[in-house]
Amino acid sequence: MAIEYLPVLLILLVAVAVGGTAWVIASIFGPKHSNEVKDAPFECGNPSFGTRGKKFSVKFYIVAMLFLVFDLEIVFIYPWAVLFKKLGWFGFFEMMVFLLVLVVGLAYEWKKGALEWE
């Protein structure tokens, strides 16, 4: 049974070897010149501003959680759609319960105004 995992182990070892080789070559032959601009922190090519402990709005986290909920929905719907005929009516009703929970969550988020971006 362990022989079935041999190709996965082989790919993992090749990936680690390629990554490690690239890292070693870059650390040996790469430039090591440091200056003030290169050492300055930046985000997306722009200099950072504000304090390090800047707090985000709660709305940011609500939108992030909403994204995760619907991302998980897609992860569960694709396999269900593939096995739809095999699961029969039981699988259909199970998915309807799952979707009902998600729709109730969406209605709650909509009512709270989490989908309004200011």
Secondary structure, DSSP 8 states (H G I E B T S, - for coil): -GGGGHHHHHHHHHHHHHHHHHHHHHHHHS-----HHHHS-EETTEE--S-TT----HHHHHHHHHHHHHHHHHHHHHHHHHTHHHHHHHHHHHHHHHHHHHHHHHHHHHHHTTT---
